[in-house]
Amino acid sequence: MSVNATSAPTPYRPLMESVVIKVDARGLEPPQPLVLILEALGRLPSGGELHARTDRRPLHLYPLLEQRGFRSETTEAPDHGFITVIRSQH
């Protein structure tokens, strides 16, 4: 389990930096991945992204994200599990 934040320039605003928080919740039993991701979202600044790695598709997370004003996209990771990218809808 790890959480870290990095800054990366966006292709549309090369002078502005976007914060990316990465959460690795692989190897955790439910509901720990959900809790870890929601805690990290509390630290996500406006315009930032959260990239969550999980062993399972986070089906229970999607309605909670929608209620909180976030949108997400989940893809299958090439090495194992899933990657969910979460952004604010604002």
N, C-alpha and C positions, 0 to 999 in steps of 0.2 A: 504494500500500500504506500503510495507516495502522492504528494501534492506539491506542485511547483508552479511558479509564474514566470513567463518570459515575455519580452516585448519583441514584436516583429512589425516591420513597416507593412502597411497595406498597399496593394497595387494602385489604388485610386487616390491615396493621400500619402505620397512618399515622405513628406515632412512630418506627418503625424505618426505616432506609434500606437499600436493596438495591443492591449494586454491579453495574453493567452494564459489561462490557468489550466494546468494539466493534472488530472486525477487518475491514478492507477488503482482501481478497485478490484483488480483480478485477485482471485484466491480468497475472497471474503464471502461469507455466507449471508444470504438475505436476512434482514434488511440492511446490513452494514453498507453495501455499495450505495444504496439509495440515500442513507443518512449522510455518508461522506460527500456525495455529490451535492446534496442540498446545503450542507454546511459550507462547501466551497463556493456555491452560488452567492451566499451572503457576503463574500469578499470580492465578488466580480464587479468591477467598475463599469459605468455606462460605456457602451461601445466595445466592451471586452468580449472574449469568447472563453468558454470552458470546453475542454476536450477530455471526455471521460472514457477510460478503458474498462470494460467489464467482461466477465466470462459469459454472461447471458444478455440477451436483448432486454433492456430495462423497461419492460412494458408498464410497470406500475409507476414509473417516473413520468411518463408522458402527460397524464392528466394533471399532475402536480405542477409541471412546468407551465402548462397552458394557463392554469389558475394564477400563476405568479407572473404572467406576461412574458414568458420565454418561448422561443421556437427551437426545435431540435431536428437533427438529421442523424440517423444511425446507419452505419455501414459495417459490413463484416470485415474484420481485420484479416489481413493476409496470413498472419502468423498464428492467430487464435483469438477467439472472442469477438468483441464488438467495440467500435469507436463511435461515441455520440458527441456531436458538436452542438453546443447550446449557445444561443445568442438571445439578447433581449429583442422583443418585438418593437420596442420604441425607437 
